[in-house]
Amino acid sequence: MRARAAATFAASLKLENVTRTYGEAAALTGINLEIAPGEIICLLGPSGCGKTTLLRVISGIERPTSGRVLINDSEVAGPNRFVPPENRSVGLMFQDFALFPHLSVIENVAFGLKSLPSVERTKAARAILERVGLTAFANAYPSTLSGGQQQRVALARAIVPRPAVMLMDEPFSGLDVQLRDTMQEETLALLRETRATSLIVTHHPEEAMRLSDRIAVLRDGRVVQVGTTQNLYEAPASLFVARLFSEINEMPARVSGGQISTAAGVFPAPDLPDGSSAVLCIRERAITLEAAKNGNGTAPGALLGRVQDLKFLGDITRLDVAVQGFDHLLKVRSPGINPFPKGSEVVVKIEREAVLVFQADANGDNGENNRLS
């Protein structure tokens, strides 16, 4: 049984209207975010949206152009004060691990403990290596370790100074799928033990859902929504967020009289102005299929279709269904082994409570590229 890691004094982290520009280009714009002591937040978004830049600003590697960063309500970056990285009690784990190739594993881990006497430094480094299961590799060099072992060394080095805030930049991106799952579980357990306030960057929604207490979604340098996994799934604030957390069919539509009328039915759109472009989103998992028989295709809300293709994916079957009145194939995720072979006539039923309606994307994406195809 591995020893437990030493706990730290978790700190609150607050970002107030943080902006970072490079010349005329804005990498971050008006970031506001509050993280409670010991909370684990994932920063989720596509490449280039500002996630890594935000970590660099919080850690002190870069200065914000405007706005403030506060740790335990004390300003560490802003118009009145700038605290250098080494004095912020912030741990930073880089995407490529950034281990020193000329230092042994234990020397890498002890690198951030230079303020301690040599005996205490070595003792602390050995204790954290025991916690991550690498005691036997203490005198090895990074080049001799596997990717998972290097990840553990990098994590141990970041955690051993007992930082109040832990920042992790895509720490699992270089690992294969099976190892990634294991390392996510081990990392989460270690963060919970140490109680460090943590901010983890990822562009994988499933990873964010597994690791975090809450998720902050970034797009084009702005926070577009913050919430729990369930909140983001059930009530996405935009089409962009909905696409991150659900496999969806999309249909372009136009708002008229506070609703939209589509081949799938009429749906309310009370918050969208009349005449505006909208997108109807139907979750692939919110569609059920029944064999077409005895006129059941005429029931209210029922649609007639034909299975065009299907793929067994383990716990689900993915089907492409041609539906009467639809211009494009409807994609359906059916649990388990699907009973409908290719060519089957089916009745399609859509769970209306799971349907989402959004204004067409401000960037010009109205669902045409992703709609029912």
Rosetta blueprint (number, residue, H / E / L):
1 M L
2 R L
3 A L
4 R L
5 A L
6 A L
7 A L
8 T L
9 F L
10 A L
11 A L
12 S L
13 L E
14 K E
15 L E
16 E E
17 N E
18 V E
19 T E
20 R E
21 T E
22 Y E
23 G L
24 E L
25 A E
26 A E
27 A E
28 L E
29 T E
30 G E
31 I E
32 N E
33 L E
34 E E
35 I E
36 A L
37 P L
38 G L
39 E L
40 I E
41 I E
42 C E
43 L E
44 L E
45 G L
46 P L
47 S L
48 G L
49 C L
50 G L
51 K H
52 T H
53 T H
54 L H
55 L H
56 R H
57 V H
58 I H
59 S H
60 G L
61 I L
62 E L
63 R L
64 P L
65 T L
66 S E
67 G E
68 R E
69 V E
70 L E
71 I E
72 N L
73 D L
74 S E
75 E E
76 V E
77 A E
78 G L
79 P L
80 N L
81 R L
82 F E
83 V L
84 P L
85 P H
86 E H
87 N H
88 R L
89 S L
90 V E
91 G E
92 L E
93 M E
94 F L
95 Q L
96 D L
97 F L
98 A L
99 L L
100 F L
101 P L
102 H L
103 L L
104 S L
105 V H
106 I H
107 E H
108 N H
109 V H
110 A H
111 F H
112 G H
113 L H
114 K L
115 S L
116 L L
117 P L
118 S H
119 V H
120 E H
121 R H
122 T H
123 K H
124 A H
125 A H
126 R H
127 A H
128 I H
129 L H
130 E H
131 R H
132 V L
133 G L
134 L L
135 T H
136 A H
137 F H
138 A L
139 N L
140 A L
141 Y L
142 P H
143 S H
144 T H
145 L L
146 S L
147 G H
148 G H
149 Q H
150 Q H
151 Q H
152 R H
153 V H
154 A H
155 L H
156 A H
157 R H
158 A H
159 I H
160 V L
161 P L
162 R L
163 P L
164 A L
165 V E
166 M E
167 L E
168 M E
169 D E
170 E L
171 P L
172 F L
173 S L
174 G L
175 L L
176 D L
177 V H
178 Q H
179 L H
180 R H
181 D H
182 T H
183 M H
184 Q H
185 E H
186 E H
187 T H
188 L H
189 A H
190 L H
191 L H
192 R H
193 E H
194 T H
195 R L
196 A L
197 T E
198 S E
199 L E
200 I E
201 V E
202 T E
203 H L
204 H L
205 P H
206 E H
207 E H
208 A H
209 M H
210 R H
211 L H
212 S L
213 D L
214 R E
215 I E
216 A E
217 V E
218 L E
219 R E
220 D L
221 G L
222 R E
223 V E
224 V E
225 Q E
226 V E
227 G E
228 T L
229 T H
230 Q H
231 N H
232 L H
233 Y H
234 E H
235 A L
236 P L
237 A L
238 S L
239 L H
240 F H
241 V H
242 A H
243 R H
244 L H
245 F H
246 S L
247 E L
248 I E
249 N E
250 E E
251 M E
252 P E
253 A E
254 R E
255 V L
256 S E
257 G L
258 G L
259 Q E
260 I E
261 S E
262 T E
263 A L
264 A L
265 G E
266 V E
267 F E
268 P E
269 A L
270 P L
271 D L
272 L L
273 P L
274 D L
275 G L
276 S L
277 S E
278 A E
279 V E
280 L E
281 C E
282 I E
283 R E
284 E H
285 R H
286 A H
287 I E
288 T E
289 L E
290 E E
291 A E
292 A L
293 K L
294 N L
295 G L
296 N H
297 G H
298 T H
299 A L
300 P L
301 G L
302 A E
303 L E
304 L E
305 G E
306 R E
307 V E
308 Q E
309 D E
310 L E
311 K E
312 F E
313 L L
314 G L
315 D L
316 I E
317 T E
318 R E
319 L E
320 D E
321 V E
322 A E
323 V E
324 Q L
325 G L
326 F L
327 D L
328 H L
329 L L
330 L E
331 K E
332 V E
333 R E
334 S E
335 P E
336 G L
337 I L
338 N L
339 P L
340 F L
341 P L
342 K L
343 G L
344 S L
345 E E
346 V E
347 V E
348 V E
349 K E
350 I E
351 E L
352 R H
353 E H
354 A H
355 V L
356 L E
357 V E
358 F E
359 Q E
360 A L
361 D L
362 A L
363 N L
364 G L
365 D L
366 N L
367 G L
368 E L
369 N L
370 N L
371 R L
372 L L
373 S L
